[in-house]
């Protein structure tokens, strides 16, 4: 083989290796920089959008859909690479056939979405046009099918129509957040599209229809309602007021869960969590209670100093800018076989203004 042929072969192999390395680097660079999740609860209550279905022509048959907007709250976090900045944020819903989208306002002077350089969440409210769920393209038909299914399980046909019922769909749509990361350096140099997807829930509310059974219709007898398993749920803040300590400080929340002495469960295996302002939520934690038993639970929450209120702040000679008082609340939530039971809110406040020490003789 001639030297020229050997050179061509070596050059070709080198070119293949360089191309492979460039592909690996490109794939590695296309990591997911942003995350998105739906916010489904606030202060212990569901904030999942509701699609209302009514019976207009026949009060035993659902036929009409209230095609109102779908109001979601989402949380996003992530960060562009160094020297890049955010541009053109957007959120869309896709049901497999159609999609709707809504622009999101992002700060073009920043490279991060969320607190702590994109490690914490930033919250957005999005108002999406109506879109039928991907597993229930005809919500009215879905209500009629669910009505027949529940009736087949022994539930009262008249009661279902009189009270209405909900159908929760956890994976109603694919939600997709997207944002561009752009490099500006005397002009546009580079731009990359970053996307993050998540399943978005919706609830179909099959509304009460006003149906009343005829007098000749015999309804099945109802069994006696059993005693609830929980007697009470309560929580207190300890201390309720904190003054003159440098933040961050910890506030302890002491909760009590009391089981009913006539509970239908000899031992109730359940879960609890603490919920508070600013979307504070702990994980669900297990707890077991015998009849009439009281269980104490505890959680400590770290409170950071609020930002200085410079519009109303003042300084005394040699003093510091006054820090606003942080005011919040926490409640205790416990799972029951049907739904949850919540305590009253425990309000608390934290004053991070450290009191100056008074010297003797002054």
Buried (B, 14 or more C-beta within 10 A) or exposed (E): EEEEEEEEEEEEEEEEEEEEEEEEEEEEEEEEBBBBBBBBBEBBEEBBBBBBBBBEEEBEBBBBBEEEBBEBBBBBBBBBEEEBBBBBBBBBBBBEEEBBBBEBEBEBEBBBBBEEEBEEBBEBEBEBEBBBBBBBBBBBEBBBBBBEEBBEEEBBBBBBBBEBBEBEBEEBBBBBBBBBBBBBEEEEEEEBEBBBBBBBBBBBBBBBBEBEBEEEEEEEEEEEEEBBBBBEBBBBBEEEEBEEBEBEBEBEBBBBBBBBEEBEBEEBEBEBBBBBBEBEBBEEEEBEBBBEBEBEBEBEBEBEBBEEEEEEEEEEEEEEEBBBBBEBBBBBBBBEEEEBBBBEBBEBBBBBBEEEEEEEEE
